Amino acid sequence: MFWSPTGGGVRRYLQTKHAWLEGQPEWRHTIAVPLAGSGPAGAGVARLPSVPLPASGGYRLPLDRAAIARVLVALQPDLIEAGDPYRVAWGALDAAERLSIPAVAYCHSNIVAMARLAGGRRFGPIAAGAARRYARRLYRRFDLVLAPSQALLAHLDDWGIDGAGVAPLGVDTALFHPGRDRRGWRDAHGIGDDVRLLIYVGRFAAEKHLDVLAAAVARLGAPYRLVAIGAGPAPPPPGERVTVLPFVADAGELADALAAADRFVHAGDQETFGLSLLEALACGTPAVVRAAEGLAEWVDGHACLGVGPADAGAFAEAIAASFDGAHDGDRDDDHDDEPEGRRLAARRRAEAHDWGQALTRLTDRYRTLVTGEPPRPAVASPVLEGGR
């Protein structure tokens, strides 16, 4: 259900894993996702039966549990990973039981928080309690449950899911790099070097609090400007100092945009990891983010500053503070002119999270489930240290 025609972190995770596994001869990987239309879905992709989800920005809802299981059984896998906690998860469990193979759940979202938000002030606690009971009943049936961050792992523990582990996402450090064409991207969009460019990349949704970012840049005034790249069910952020650009499908173009920015900004309070934040750091772009959930784990007070409340004034203050000591005007990409090396520090944070390392650790876990062989010794993540 988290597969969107306009991108998103789950889609990038699946596509990146698919491309990486194509270079691993012992693996064959198929992405099973809800797609419109009928007939063949393309190489390495299986179509799950689904219906459109209204007002969702293009998402589709798989409903037929038996049909989902039939699609998965026909693929004859050795292991199934379910990234959807709804009907797809139950269909995956049915298929795994029929094939006598392991089933893994990758928990991409905090469904309890989502239920609380959807229920509003009146019914939120009731909805959250029901979601908690549902999550416990579902996830306890999987052989392994994974979360991208310590924050979401703590929620799984709270829901009564024992033995879950952390499997952080990663970044292509060769593609997302400070050496991208910063000036070319800014010139193409009419943004001079005298502009302090803030960038947000992701879905436009209520929990992202894009209105807070728009209000913050309005408070800051010149020379600040916010570029918001994405699409979604919520309206784009308004304001004279805001530029809205559509979803960018090409990863290279996205990397150019992130490298061109002076700061990455994100006010979301339900992020389970922060993939676009990691991509920005890999481009050498420091960040100012909400110190909540998965985003909080990246906050170090240097390359990534954290903001406690979802408040425009607090964000404006933190953004301005992040520029203290910085020099405007022309910049040499090989020279770190940020105070105390913020750009260099951002890049170094990301280098420890290359996709190759992350996916090697993940496939080691797969191999253990399929063959029973013990995993190779894990290397602790500097950000998500202590993950099980």
C-alpha positions in Angstrom: 0.0 0.0 0.0 3.0 2.4 0.5 3.9 2.2 -3.2 3.3 5.5 -4.8 3.6 6.5 -8.5 5.2 9.8 -7.2 8.0 8.2 -5.2 8.5 8.1 -1.4 10.9 6.4 0.9 9.4 2.9 0.6 9.5 3.0 -3.1 13.1 4.1 -3.2 14.1 1.4 -0.7 12.5 -1.3 -2.8 13.9 -0.1 -6.1 17.4 0.4 -4.6 17.3 -3.0 -3.1 16.1 -4.5 -6.4 18.9 -2.8 -8.4 21.6 -3.9 -5.8 20.4 -7.5 -5.8 20.6 -7.7 -9.6 24.4 -7.6 -9.0 24.2 -10.5 -6.5 24.1 -13.8 -8.5 22.7 -15.8 -5.6 19.5 -13.7 -5.3 16.4 -13.2 -7.4 14.2 -10.4 -6.2 10.6 -9.5 -7.2 8.8 -6.4 -6.0 5.1 -7.2 -5.6 3.1 -3.9 -5.4 -0.4 -2.6 -6.3 -0.4 -1.2 -9.8 -3.1 0.1 -12.1 -4.1 -1.8 -15.2 -3.7 -5.4 -16.1 -1.2 -7.8 -17.7 2.5 -8.0 -17.2 3.9 -5.4 -14.8 7.5 -5.4 -16.1 10.7 -7.4 -15.3 11.1 -8.1 -11.6 7.7 -6.7 -10.7 4.5 -8.5 -9.8 1.1 -6.8 -9.8 -1.0 -7.1 -6.7 -4.8 -6.7 -7.2 -6.0 -3.4 -5.8 -8.4 -0.5 -6.0 -7.6 3.2 -6.1 -7.4 5.0 -2.7 -9.3 8.3 -3.1 -7.6 11.6 -2.2 -4.3 9.8 -1.5 -2.1 11.2 -4.3 -2.1 8.0 -6.4 -1.9 5.2 -3.8 -3.8 2.0 -4.3 -5.4 -0.3 -1.7 -4.9 -4.1 -2.0 -7.9 -5.8 -0.5 -8.2 -9.4 -1.7 -6.1 -11.4 0.7 -6.5 -14.7 -1.1 -5.6 -13.1 -4.5 -2.5 -11.5 -2.9 -1.4 -14.9 -1.6 -1.9 -16.5 -5.0 0.4 -13.9 -6.7 3.1 -14.4 -4.1 2.9 -18.3 -4.1 3.2 -18.2 -7.9 6.6 -16.5 -7.6 7.9 -19.5 -5.6 10.1 -17.4 -3.3 12.4 -18.7 -0.5 11.5 -15.7 1.7 8.8 -13.0 1.7 9.3 -9.5 3.1 6.0 -7.6 3.7 6.3 -3.8 3.9 2.5 -3.2 4.2 0.8 -3.9 7.6 -2.6 -4.3 6.1 -4.1 -6.9 3.7 -0.7 -7.5 1.9 0.8 -8.5 5.2 -1.9 -11.2 5.8 -1.6 -12.4 2.2 2.2 -12.7 2.7 1.7 -14.7 5.8 -0.7 -17.0 4.0 1.7 -17.5 1.1 4.6 -18.1 3.5 2.7 -20.7 5.4 1.6 -22.5 2.2 5.2 -22.6 0.9 6.7 -23.3 4.4 9.1 -20.4 4.1 10.1 -17.5 6.4 8.1 -14.3 6.5 9.7 -11.0 7.4 7.8 -7.8 8.2 9.6 -4.4 7.6 7.7 -1.9 9.7 7.8 1.3 7.6 5.2 3.3 9.6 3.9 3.9 13.1 0.3 2.7 12.5 -0.6 3.5 16.1 0.3 7.2 15.7 -1.4 7.2 12.3 -4.6 5.9 13.9 -4.4 8.4 16.7 -4.1 11.2 14.2 -6.9 9.9 12.1 -9.2 9.6 15.1 -8.8 13.2 16.1 -9.0 14.5 19.6 -12.2 12.7 20.4 -11.6 9.2 19.0 -7.8 9.2 18.7 -7.0 7.3 21.9 -9.6 4.6 21.1 -8.3 4.3 17.5 -4.7 4.1 18.8 -5.6 1.3 21.3 -7.2 -0.7 18.5 -4.2 -0.2 16.2 -1.8 -1.3 19.0 -3.8 -4.5 19.5 -3.9 -5.1 15.7 -0.1 -4.6 15.4 0.6 -7.0 18.2 -1.7 -9.7 16.6 -0.1 -9.2 13.1 3.6 -8.8 13.8 3.8 -11.7 16.3 3.1 -14.1 13.4 6.2 -13.1 11.5 9.5 -14.8 11.8 11.4 -11.5 12.0 10.2 -7.9 12.3 12.5 -5.1 11.3 12.4 -1.3 11.9 14.5 1.4 10.2 15.2 3.2 13.4 15.6 2.9 17.2 12.5 5.1 17.6 10.3 2.7 15.7 11.9 -0.3 17.4 10.9 1.3 20.8 7.3 1.5 19.5 7.4 -2.2 18.5 8.6 -3.1 21.9 5.8 -1.0 23.5 3.3 -2.8 21.3 4.5 -6.2 22.6 6.5 -7.3 19.6 9.5 -9.2 21.1 12.7 -9.8 19.2 12.4 -7.1 16.6 15.5 -5.6 15.1 16.8 -2.4 13.5 17.7 -2.4 9.8 18.6 1.1 8.8 18.1 2.4 5.3 21.0 3.7 3.2 22.1 6.1 0.6 24.0 5.9 -2.7 27.0 7.9 -1.6 28.4 8.0 -5.2 25.3 9.5 -6.6 24.3 11.7 -3.7 27.6 13.6 -3.5 28.7 17.2 -2.7 30.3 17.3 -6.2 26.9 17.5 -8.0 26.2 20.5 -10.3 25.1 22.9 -7.6 25.5 26.1 -9.7 23.8 24.5 -12.7 20.7 23.6 -10.7 20.4 27.0 -9.1 20.9 28.8 -12.4 18.2 26.6 -14.1 15.7 27.6 -11.4 16.7 31.3 -11.2 18.2 31.0 -7.7 21.3 33.1 -7.2 24.2 32.4 -4.9 23.0 35.3 -2.7 19.9 33.2 -1.8 19.9 31.1 1.3 18.2 28.1 -0.2 16.2 25.7 2.1 14.9 22.5 0.6 12.2 20.0 1.5 11.8 16.7 -0.4 8.9 14.3 0.3 5.2 13.8 0.4 2.9 16.7 1.0 0.9 15.4 3.9 -0.5 16.7 7.2 2.1 15.0 9.4 4.9 16.7 7.4 3.9 20.1 8.8 4.8 22.0 5.6 2.9 25.0 6.8 5.4 25.4 9.7 8.3 25.5 7.1 6.4 28.0 5.0 5.7 30.2 8.0 9.3 30.0 9.2 10.7 31.2 5.8 8.1 34.0 5.8 9.5 35.1 9.2 13.0 34.9 8.0 12.4 37.0 4.9 15.2 37.8 2.5 17.6 36.2 1.5 15.9 32.9 2.5 13.8 30.8 0.1 12.1 27.4 0.5 11.9 25.0 -2.3 9.4 22.1 -1.7 9.8 19.1 -4.0 7.0 16.5 -4.0 3.3 15.8 -4.2 0.6 14.3 -2.1 -2.8 14.6 -0.7 -2.2 17.8 1.3 -1.9 21.2 -0.4 1.6 22.4 -1.2 3.1 25.0 1.3 2.0 28.6 0.5 3.9 31.8 0.5 5.8 34.4 -1.5 9.1 32.9 -0.4 8.1 29.3 -1.3 8.7 27.6 -4.7 6.9 24.3 -5.2 8.4 21.8 -7.7 6.8 18.5 -8.8 8.0 15.1 -7.7 11.4 14.3 -9.2 11.7 10.7 -10.5 15.3 10.9 -11.6 17.7 10.3 -8.7 20.5 12.3 -10.3 18.2 15.4 -10.7 17.1 15.0 -7.1 20.8 14.8 -6.0 21.5 18.0 -7.9 18.7 19.7 -6.1 19.8 18.5 -2.6 23.4 19.5 -3.3 22.3 23.0 -4.5 20.5 23.7 -1.3 22.1 25.5 1.7 20.0 23.6 4.2 17.6 20.6 4.2 14.6 21.3 6.4 11.9 18.9 7.6 9.2 19.6 10.3 7.6 16.1 10.2 6.9 14.4 13.5 6.2 10.8 12.3 9.2 10.0 10.2 10.4 6.5 10.9 13.9 7.1 9.4 14.4 10.2 7.3 15.7 8.9 3.9 15.6 12.3 2.2 17.5 13.7 5.1 20.2 11.1 4.7 20.4 11.9 1.0 20.8 15.6 1.7 23.6 14.9 4.2 25.4 12.7 1.6 25.3 15.8 -0.7 27.1 17.8 2.0 23.9 19.7 2.8 23.4 20.4 6.6 19.9 20.1 8.0 17.4 21.6 10.4 14.7 19.0 11.3 12.1 18.3 13.9 13.7 16.5 16.8 11.1 13.7 16.8 10.9 10.0 16.0 13.4 8.8 13.4 14.6 12.3 12.5 15.8 12.9 16.1 18.4 10.2 15.8 20.3 12.2 13.2 20.4 15.4 15.3 24.0 16.1 16.5 23.9 19.9 16.9 26.3 20.4 14.1 25.6 18.8 10.7 22.0 18.3 11.8 20.2 20.7 14.1 17.0 19.7 15.9 13.9 21.7 16.7 11.7 20.6 19.6 8.2 22.1 18.9 6.4 22.2 15.5 6.6 26.0 15.8 7.5 28.4 13.0 9.4 30.7 15.3 11.5 27.9 16.7 12.3 26.7 13.1 13.2 30.2 11.9 15.5 30.7 14.9 17.2 27.3 14.3 17.6 27.9 10.6 19.2 31.3 11.1 21.5 29.9 13.8 22.7 27.2 11.4 24.1 29.9 9.2 26.1 31.7 11.9 29.6 32.3 10.6 28.7 31.1 7.0 29.9 33.2 4.0 27.4 34.1 1.3 28.3 34.5 -2.4 30.4 32.3 -4.6 31.6 29.0 -3.1 34.3 26.7 -4.1 32.8 23.1 -3.9 36.2 21.8 -2.7 36.3 24.3 0.2 34.2 23.9 3.3 33.2 27.4 4.2 30.5 26.5 6.8 31.2 27.2 10.4 33.2 24.3 11.9 32.9 22.4 8.7 29.1 21.7 8.7 29.1 20.5 5.1 32.1 18.2 5.6 30.5 16.9 8.8 27.2 16.2 6.9 29.0 14.2 4.3 30.9 12.2 6.9 27.7 11.3 8.7 26.3 9.9 5.5 29.3 7.9 4.4 28.8 5.4 7.1 25.4 4.5 5.6 26.1 3.5 2.0 23.4 1.3 0.6 26.0 -1.5 -0.1 26.7 -1.8 3.7 23.0 -1.6 4.7 21.8 -4.1 2.1 24.7 -6.5 2.9 23.6 -6.6 6.5 19.9 -7.1 5.5 20.6 -10.0 3.1 22.7 -11.6 5.8 19.6 -11.7 7.9 17.6 -13.1 5.0 20.3 -15.8 4.5 20.1 -16.8 8.2 16.4 -17.2 8.0 16.5 -19.3 4.8 19.5 -21.5 5.5 20.0 -21.4 9.3 23.6 -20.2 8.9 24.7 -17.7 11.5 25.0 -14.1 10.3 28.4 -12.4 9.8 29.5 -10.1 12.7 27.4 -6.9 12.5 29.1 -3.5 12.3 27.3 -1.0 14.6 25.9 2.0 12.9 27.2 5.4 14.2 23.7 6.8 14.2 21.6 3.7 15.1 24.1 2.1 17.5 22.7 -0.6 19.6 20.3 -2.0 17.1 19.4 -5.6 17.5 
